[in-house]
Amino acid sequence: MLIDSANLVGSCMGAPARGSRMRATMKFAVICVSLLIAALADAAGQRNQINALDFQERGARLRLELERAYQDLRHTGVFMSAGNDVSSIVEKYVPIGTSFANAETTLRSSGFTIDPLPPRESPENLSPLRSGEHELMMRFAIFGTLVLAQQGFSRITVEITLLLKTLGDHNTVKGVHAAIYYRGV
């Protein structure tokens, strides 16, 4: 014989079985919903933490790969103080179409100093002294510098330029140019 514990408890306590079962079900539902909300909040927090760790890891890998590229250029005798293109390396970690926020996080994680974003000035309001598409694009580009090595006043830097997808749009990377330079006296 099967005994329904809700009916047994309800009848022992003198309360109607149906009402106490309904209260117990409601309490259980409230507890389940509370646990579900807490789990979703925790999952969102972990996802944000994972994204931050992912960008830090990408930044660390980018720096290692840039340092290796510099060492390879130096040891093979191919290093040119006027500039050595490493755009393809940077594009692996900051691909075209990346949001500027993610690109900046990755670059800062690798040690780059990022210049402040240019003002959001519409192309129609630009000075007539500025002309040409390239010049306009460079006016709205984002620049960064990473010092790989320094001795006295001389240093080896990686200089990066992130081009905007459209003028005045600071949301998406359209192009990446990066080079290793010798800067000294």
N, C-alpha and C positions, 0 to 999 in steps of 0.2 A: 504494500500500500504506500503511495506517495503522499507526503505531507507537505502542504504549502506553508512555508514558515511565516509569510506575511499574514495569512489568514489566522494562523495559530497565535502569533504575537498580537494581532489586532483583537482577536476574540478574548485573549487572556487579559488584555489591558482595558477591555470594555469599550474600545473605540471601534467604529465601523471599519471593516477590513479594506474596503474600496478606498476610503479617504487616506488611510495611512500608506497604502500602496502607492497612491498618487503622489503623496508628499515625498516618499522615498524615491520615486522615479524622478521627480523634479529636482531633489537634492543631488541625485546622481547626475542628472543632465547639467546642472549648474557646475558641478565639480569637473565634469568632462570638458565643458566649454572653457572653463578657467584654465585647465591644463593645456588645452589646445592653443589658447591665446598665448600662454607662457611659452609653449614650445615654438610657436611661430616667431615670437619676439626673440627668443634665443637663437633660432636658426638665422634670422636676419642679421643679428649681431655677429654671428660666426661667419656669415657670408661676407660682411663688410671687413672683418678681420682677415679673412682669407684673401680678399682682393688687395688689401694693403700689403699683406705678406707677399703676394704674387708680384706686385710692383717693386717691392724692395728686392726681391730675388732677381727680377729682371734687371733692375738697376745694377746690382752686384755683378751679374753675369756680363752686362754691357761694359762695365768698367774693366773687368778682367780681359775681355776680348779686345778692348782698345789698348790696354797695356801690352798684351801679346803682339798686337799689330805693330805698335811702336818698337818693341824689342826686335821683331822680325825685320822691320825696315832698317833699323840701326845695324843689326848683325849682318845683313846682306849688303850693306853699303848703298842701298837704294834711297835712304832717307833724304828728302829735300827740305831745306829750311823754309823754302817759299810755300810749302804746303803739300800734304800727302792725303789724297782723297780716301776717306773711310766711311763715306755715306752708306755703302752697302751693309756695313756692320751695324750702323745705327738704325737703319731701316728694318733690320731683323727684330729690334726691340721697340721701335717706334714706327710701325708700318703706316703707310699712307691710309688715311681714313680714321686714324686714331683720334680720339677727342684730345683737345689741348690739355684738359685737366689730367688725363691719364698719361699723356706724353710728358707733361711737366713733373708728375709724380715719379715716373720712371727715371727721368734725367736727374732730378734732385737726389734720388736714391743712389745714383751712381756717382754723385759728387759734383754735378754741374751746378754752376751759379747761373740762374736764369734772369735775364734782364726783365724789368717790369713790362707788362703788356702795353702796347701803344694805345693811345686814346682812341675811343670808338668814334672817329670822325668820318662822316660820309664822304665818298669820293667827290661829290659836287662841291663841298666846302673847302677843298684843298687849295693851296696857294697856286696861282698860275705859273709860278716858277718851277713847279714839279710837273713833269710830263713824261709820257711813256709808260707802257704797261709794266715793264720790269722795275722802273723806279717806284711806281705806285705799290707794286707787290712787295718790294724791299722795305718800303715805309711801314707796311703792315706786317712785316715778318717778326718772328720772335727769335731772339739770339740767346745763346748760352755758351759758357766757357767752363772747361774742366782742366785743371792743372795736373798733368801726369807726373812731372818731375820739375824740381827747381833747385838751382844752385846759384847762390848770390843773386845777381840781377837777371840771370838767364833762366828761362823756363821752357818746358815743352807743354804745349796746350792743345786741347781738342776744342775747336770752335765750331758751333753748330748753328744752323739757320733752319727754322721751321717755317715753311711757307703756308699761308692761309688758303683754305679752299676757295673762298670768295672774299673780296675786299670787305673789311669791317666785320667778318665772321671769325670770331676767335674760338670756334667750336671744333673745327676739324683740320687735321694736317693734310695739306695737298702735296707737299714736297719736303724732302729732307736733304740738306747739304751739310756735310761734316768733313773736316780736314784736321790733320795733326800739323802743327806749326812749331818752329823754333822761334822764340821771342827773346831777344837779348840785346845787350849793348854792343 
